[in-house]
Amino acid sequence: MRTTALFAISLAGLVATSPAVSFAQSDEVAAPSAPEPGDPVAKREILNARQAERAQRQLAQDARNQAAYDATVATDHAEVHQQRAAYHQSLREYQRAQSDYRAARAAWEQANPYCRKGDPVRCPPDPETSGG
């Protein structure tokens, strides 16, 4: 138990004395001043800054691409919904027209018994073919 406490205290001291790392994001990354010709630390910092800038641009582009994709998907879903609604409306109208025709045909047949008997002379024109 004592070892764990000492380790935690040591770790806390190490974290407290280490340089602060900033995770703040900005649109522009300020380029550090030009390094001395042989300074590897400065070169690494410049390369890291460039890589971070490229990563930020890539993340921004990814966000724009995702937003465009989401908009396209939403538009497609709306169009499918609209097409389905139009289809169902057309189907209801067709079924209503069929029902109206059947009712008109039944009334016509009821009013014209000569047609049921096969008498073409006394049978008036079929309501379907008479344009009515």
N, C-alpha and C positions, 0 to 999 in steps of 0.2 A: 504494500500500500504506500509506503514511504517512497519507494522508487518511482511509482506512478506520479505522485505529487511533485517530486523533484523534476521529473521529465516534463510535466505540464508547466511548471514554473520556468524551466529552461526554454521550452518551446514558446511560451508567452514572451519571454525576454528576447528571443530570436526574432519573433514577428514584430515586436515593438521597435527593434533596432534596424530592421531591414528597410530598404528604401520603399517609399509608398508607390504603389502601382495604380495608375489611373485607368479606369475602364470607360471613361466618358467618350462618347462618340461625337464626332463633328463632321460636317460636310466636307471640310477641307482639312488636309493634314499639312501642317507647316513643315516644310523641308528644313532639316537642320543645316547649319552652315557647312560649307565645304570642308571635308576632313583633311587632315594633313596626309601627305602622300603615303605614309606607311602605317597609319593608325588603324589597326584592325577593328577596334571597338567602334570608332566613328563610322567606318565602312559598314559594319554590321547594323548600326543604328539607322543609317540611311537606307540600307536594303530592307530592314524591318519596316521602316516608315513607308517605303514604296509598296511593299507587300500589303501592309495594312490599308493603304489607300486603294489599291486594286480590289482588296476584299470588300471594302465599303462600297465601291462602285458596283461590284458584282451583287452584293446584297440589295442595293437599291434597284438594280435592273431586275433581279429576281422578284422583288416586291411589285414592280410595275408589271412584269409578266404574269404574276399570280392574279393581280387585280384585273388584267385584261382577260385572263382565262375565266375568272369568276363571273365577269360581266357577260362573256360569251355563253357560258353555261346557263346563266339566269335568263338570257334572251332566248336560248334554245328551249328551255323549260316553259317559258311563257308562250312561245310559238306552238309547242306541242299541246299545251293546255288549250289554247285558242282553237287549234285544228280539231282536237277531240270534241270540244264544245260544238263547233260547227258541224262535225260529223253526226253527233247525237241529235242536234236540231234537225238536220236533214233526214235522219232516220225517223224521227218522230213525225215529220211532215209526210214522208213516204207512207208510214203506217196509217196516218190519218187519211191520206188520199185513198189507200187501199180499202180502208174501212168504209169511207164514203162511197166508193165505187160498189163495194159489195152490197151496201144498203140500197143504193140506187138500182142495182141490177135485180136484187130481190123484189123491190117494189115494182119494177118494170115487169118482171116475170109474173108477179101476182096480178098486175093490172092487165096482162095480155095472155090469157089462157090459150089463145090460138097458137102462140109460139111454142108452148109446151106440147101442144098436140101435133106440131109439125106442119101447120097450115101457113105456107109462105105468103099467100095472097092476103090473108087477114092479119098477119103479124107485122107490126110496125118496125121500123129500123131499130137495131140494137142501140142503146144509149151510148155505148162505147164508140161506135162507128158513126153516129149521127152528129158528132161534134158538140153534144150537149153536156 
